[in-house]
């Protein structure tokens, strides 16, 4: 282990700590990470390659990008260092939030807060459902859309898992809207 390796690892750790503390999401952090990495620890071509691979492979985009950049800059120790920088901020924040919620879980106002939020969440879900329903009912015949909505509601009523309901609704859509364009 030489001084250059340690400086690369420290740079990776600081870079991913900074990106994960100051940017709100994976896609938003790509531009910030570009400014931090390109020309300092990797070339632009290598960064574009990293973003491309992180979008193709399954899993968390931010962690895949951290692993690719870490490996390109510092090998396996670079991967571990970049992952530490990417994982540490959200983990610490979630631990703080969980500890706070643990302390106040029996506070009377919290139950009232949740009781107040529940109708708003339900209204949000209804509004999204309505917009999806309207988008689907713009087709020529609304009866098919109503039938699929009714099928889905009945299936949910009987506690059929949502992936099966969605799959069934998709199959019904193929059958009922059956354009032979494939």
N, C-alpha and C positions, 0 to 999 in steps of 0.2 A: 504494500500500500504506500503510495507516494503522496506528496503534498498536492499535486495536480488532481489526483483522484478525489481526495477529501474536499478540495475546493469545488469540484464539479458536483459532488453529492450535496454539499451545503447549498450550492446555488439551486439545485433541483428541489431540495427541501423548501427553501425560502420561496422559490418561484411557485410551487404548487400550494404552499400555505397561503401566499398572497392571492393567487387566482381563486382559491376556494373560499377565502374569507370575503373578498371584494366583489365577486360576481355571483349573481343569483341563480344561474342554471348552467347546465352543460353547454347548450348552443351559444349562450351569451358569453361564455368564458373562452370560446375559441379565439375570438379576436384579441382578447386580453393576453391569452397564452401565446398567440402569434407574436405580439409585440415583445413579450418576455423571452421567447425562445429563439426566434429566427435571427441569425447573425450573431448570436451569443453562444448558443450551445448546439445549434443545428442549422442546416441550410433550409431555404424555403422549399425546395423540392422534397426534402425529407419530411418536412412538416406537413406538406400537402399529402404525401403518402401516408403519414400517420393519421391525419383526419379521415382520409378515404378508408383506411382499414378499420378505424374505430366506428365508422358508420355502417360498414358491411357486416361486421361480426356482432353476434348477439351479446347483450349485457349492457352495463352502464357505460355510456360513451365517455364520461369524464375519467373513469378508472382505466378504460382501455387506452385512452389518449395518454394518461399518465404513465402507463406501462410502456407504451411505444416510445414516448419521448425519453423516459428514464433509461430504457435499454439503449436507444440511439446515442445518448450522451454518456452513459456510465455503466453499461453492461447490467448484469444481474443486481449488483449493489445499487445501481442507479434506479432500477425498477423498484426495489424495496424502498429507497429513499423517496422517490416520486409518489409512490402509493401512500407512504406515511404522510406526506404533505397533503395529498388529496383526501385521505380518510380522516385525518385528525380534526380539522375544523367542524365538519358536520357531526362527527361522533361526540365531540366535546359539547357542542351546542345541544344535541339531543339529550345527553346526560344531564345537562343543566335544566332543560325544559322538563324532563322526566322527574328530576329531583324536586323542582318547583311544584309540579302537579301532584306529586306524592305528598308534599307538605300541605297543600290546600285542598286535597281531595274530599275532606270532610267539612269544609267550610260551607255554610248555608248558602251563601251567595253564588257559589259555583253551580249548585244544582239549579238555581234560578237562571243563571247565565246560560247553561245548557238547554234548559226548558225554553228560554227565549230564542236560542239559535235554531232549535229543531224545526219550528215552522218555517223559518227562513231557508234552511237547507231543503226542506220538502218543496217549498215554492220554487227554489232554483231548479230542482230536479224536474218539477212539473213544467217550468218554462222551457227547459232544454228539450224535454219530451215533446212539448207542443211544437217547437220549432222543427224538430226532426219529423214529426207527423205531418206538419204543413209542407215540408220539403218533399216528403214522399207522396202526399196527396195532390201534388201539382200534375200528376199523370192524368191521362184521359179519364179513367174511371176510378172514382174514390172507393167503390165497394171492395175492391181487392185490398186496398190499404187498410180499410176498416176491418176486413176479415183477418188480415195478418196481425193487426193490433189486438183484436179480440182473442185470436189464437195465443198470442204472447201473454196477454193478461191472464187467461185461463191457465196456461202452463205455469206462470209464476205463482198463481193461486195454489196450485198443487205442488209447490216447492220443487219444481224441476230446476236443476242448476242452470244458471244463466247462459253458460256456453252452449248447452244443448238447445235452449230456447232460441238463441241467436242463430245457431246453425239451422234449426228447423224453419225459422222465419226466412232465412236466406234461401233455403230449398223451396219454400212456398213462393218466394219472389220469383225464382227461376221458372217455376211451374205456372204461376198466375200471370206473370208479365211476359212469358215465353216468346220473346222475339228470337228468331233463329238467326242471330247475327254472329254466331261463333263458328 
